[in-house]
Amino acid sequence: MKKSFFKKLCCPFDKSDLEISVIREADQEILEGLMTCTTCARYYPIIHGIPIMSPDEYRQPALEAPILQRWGLEIGEVTNFRLSEQVES
């Protein structure tokens, strides 16, 4: 995904801005990264340059968990695809 493309994205759930943590990049292309909504704290991974921004009901935590763990993130029990450390109780 081109870095310039990120500026055009928003959270598909609530249309808020996204923050990005780039894990791996090459030649102005983001190959791996994690986008997080600034409002609802949902996460959207970037895998092989493709942002995964499907609705919650079409995502599978079991498929995303190994990638997030490889990046050093613990998701625990996934609730609405929010990172547990970013959700306020």
The 8 nearest C-alpha neighbors of each residue, nearest first, counted from 0:
[[1, 48, 29, 28, 49, 2, 30, 4],
 [2, 0, 28, 4, 3, 29, 27, 5],
 [1, 3, 4, 5, 28, 27, 29, 0],
 [2, 4, 1, 5, 6, 7, 0, 27],
 [5, 3, 1, 2, 6, 7, 0, 8],
 [4, 6, 7, 8, 3, 2, 1, 0],
 [7, 5, 4, 8, 3, 2, 9, 17],
 [8, 6, 5, 4, 9, 3, 16, 2],
 [9, 7, 5, 6, 10, 4, 17, 16],
 [8, 10, 16, 14, 15, 17, 11, 7],
 [9, 11, 14, 15, 12, 13, 36, 16],
 [12, 10, 14, 13, 9, 52, 54, 53],
 [11, 13, 10, 14, 54, 15, 39, 41],
 [12, 14, 15, 10, 11, 39, 38, 9],
 [15, 13, 10, 9, 11, 12, 16, 36],
 [16, 14, 10, 13, 9, 38, 36, 17],
 [17, 15, 9, 37, 36, 10, 14, 18],
 [16, 18, 36, 35, 37, 9, 34, 10],
 [19, 17, 35, 34, 36, 37, 16, 20],
 [18, 20, 34, 33, 21, 35, 17, 32],
 [19, 21, 33, 32, 22, 34, 18, 35],
 [20, 22, 32, 23, 19, 31, 33, 29],
 [21, 23, 32, 31, 20, 24, 33, 70],
 [24, 22, 31, 30, 21, 29, 32, 25],
 [23, 25, 29, 30, 28, 31, 27, 26],
 [24, 26, 28, 27, 29, 30, 23, 1],
 [25, 27, 28, 24, 29, 1, 2, 30],
 [26, 28, 25, 2, 1, 29, 24, 0],
 [29, 27, 1, 25, 0, 26, 24, 30],
 [28, 30, 24, 0, 48, 31, 1, 23],
 [29, 31, 48, 47, 24, 23, 28, 46],
 [32, 30, 23, 45, 46, 22, 29, 47],
 [33, 31, 21, 22, 45, 20, 44, 23],
 [32, 34, 44, 20, 19, 43, 45, 35],
 [33, 35, 19, 43, 18, 42, 17, 44],
 [36, 34, 42, 18, 17, 41, 40, 43],
 [37, 35, 17, 40, 41, 38, 39, 10],
 [36, 38, 17, 40, 16, 39, 35, 18],
 [39, 37, 36, 40, 15, 16, 13, 41],
 [38, 40, 41, 36, 37, 13, 81, 86],
 [41, 39, 36, 81, 38, 35, 37, 85],
 [42, 40, 81, 80, 36, 39, 35, 82],
 [41, 43, 35, 34, 81, 80, 40, 44],
 [42, 44, 34, 51, 52, 33, 35, 45],
 [45, 43, 33, 51, 32, 50, 34, 46],
 [44, 46, 50, 32, 31, 49, 48, 33],
 [45, 47, 31, 49, 48, 44, 30, 50],
 [48, 46, 30, 49, 31, 45, 29, 0],
 [49, 47, 30, 0, 46, 29, 45, 31],
 [48, 50, 45, 46, 47, 0, 51, 30],
 [51, 49, 45, 44, 52, 46, 48, 43],
 [52, 50, 44, 43, 53, 45, 49, 46],
 [53, 51, 43, 50, 54, 11, 44, 10],
 [52, 54, 51, 57, 58, 55, 11, 56],
 [55, 53, 56, 57, 52, 58, 11, 12],
 [56, 54, 58, 57, 79, 53, 80, 59],
 [55, 57, 54, 58, 53, 59, 79, 80],
 [58, 56, 55, 54, 53, 59, 52, 60],
 [59, 57, 55, 56, 53, 60, 54, 62],
 [58, 60, 61, 62, 57, 63, 56, 55],
 [59, 61, 63, 62, 64, 58, 77, 80],
 [60, 62, 64, 59, 63, 65, 58, 77],
 [63, 61, 60, 59, 64, 65, 66, 58],
 [62, 64, 60, 66, 61, 65, 67, 59],
 [63, 65, 67, 61, 66, 62, 60, 68],
 [66, 64, 68, 67, 63, 69, 62, 61],
 [65, 67, 69, 68, 64, 63, 70, 62],
 [66, 68, 70, 64, 72, 69, 65, 63],
 [67, 69, 71, 72, 65, 70, 66, 73],
 [70, 68, 66, 71, 67, 65, 72, 64],
 [69, 71, 67, 68, 72, 66, 22, 65],
 [72, 70, 68, 69, 67, 73, 66, 74],
 [73, 71, 68, 67, 70, 74, 69, 82],
 [74, 72, 75, 68, 71, 67, 82, 83],
 [73, 75, 82, 83, 76, 72, 77, 64],
 [76, 74, 73, 77, 83, 82, 64, 78],
 [77, 75, 74, 78, 83, 60, 82, 80],
 [76, 78, 80, 75, 74, 79, 81, 60],
 [79, 77, 80, 81, 76, 83, 82, 75],
 [78, 80, 81, 55, 77, 41, 56, 82],
 [81, 79, 78, 41, 77, 42, 82, 55],
 [80, 82, 41, 40, 79, 42, 78, 83],
 [81, 83, 85, 84, 74, 42, 80, 86],
 [82, 84, 85, 86, 74, 81, 75, 77],
 [83, 85, 82, 86, 87, 74, 81, 73],
 [86, 84, 83, 82, 40, 87, 81, 41],
 [87, 85, 83, 84, 88, 40, 82, 81],
 [86, 88, 85, 84, 83, 40, 39, 82],
 [87, 86, 85, 83, 84, 81, 78, 40]]
